[in-house]
Amino acid sequence: MHVRVLGSAAGGGFPQWNCACRLCRGVREGTVRATPRTQESTAVSADGQRWVLLNASPEIRGQIEAFPGLHPKAPRHTPIGAIVLTNGDLDHVLGLLSLRESQPLAVYAAPTVRQGFTEGNSFARTLARFPGQVTWRDITDEGEIALADPEGAPLGITLRAAPAPSRPPPHLKGHVADDPLESIGIALTEAATGRRMAYIPGTAAITPPLRALMDGADAVFLDGTCWTDDELITQRLGTATSTSMGHVPVGGPTGSIATLAGLDAKRRVLIHLNNTNPLLDEDSEARRTARDAGWDVAHDGMEMVL
């Protein structure tokens, strides 16, 4: 299984356009050893030719151009066979609108996520200019789903989903029914080899079903939004905790690293990093702690073959 991280930051990217915190200012000025990042999205392929996008970030066009594997091979063509949405956050769905140039797309999402994107959204009509421009396929947590392209050709990867505790995106609060699958973690398995990766970019807790997706995986990509629960508060950048925003903190005695100390996974990677997270600073104590515990920090362009 081929994996390419297209973007590794949380919403707003790094540096964030309206932020002059220590990290954002430092990466702009070159005083902090850190690398700019675009908003989270990852490409996965069973054969290195046809790819599944995990989330479609607002920077999707630039992310495609930065990765030759996603370049078209004909005057009107894309190697993107399907797109999987793990929730309805804007930083996960806005990129769909940038893929509107009359290209058939297959999009896998929970029904609530599809409803939130399509209903009452006039912009969504740009993806419905001809029959079959977008084929929506439902994600459930009732077993394996064989991913296929818009014509139904199999992509050699199956998907299994589990609810990820979260909160609805602000723009959908009160507009769609509560649904435990509004935010999900997923496991992707390569049909030919059985190689498996877990992808959980947003969750407020490590639940037994999510742990089951991760245990025994060849690679785990896990929510790395904030290092501490009060990160925004202590930096005077907001009043919300990480958990209240739907993201389990990474550090501390109850954080994800400590909770998953015994995780059986060959590679462990933190993704969806907020611009406030000290993990972005390559010389930070947080980065050393994560590395010593066996966790990598995702960066744009990270690649691996499982």
Order of alpha helices (4+ residues) and beta strands (2+ residues): beta-alpha-beta-beta-alpha-beta-alpha-beta-alpha-beta-beta-beta-beta-beta-alpha-beta-alpha-alpha-beta-alpha-beta-beta
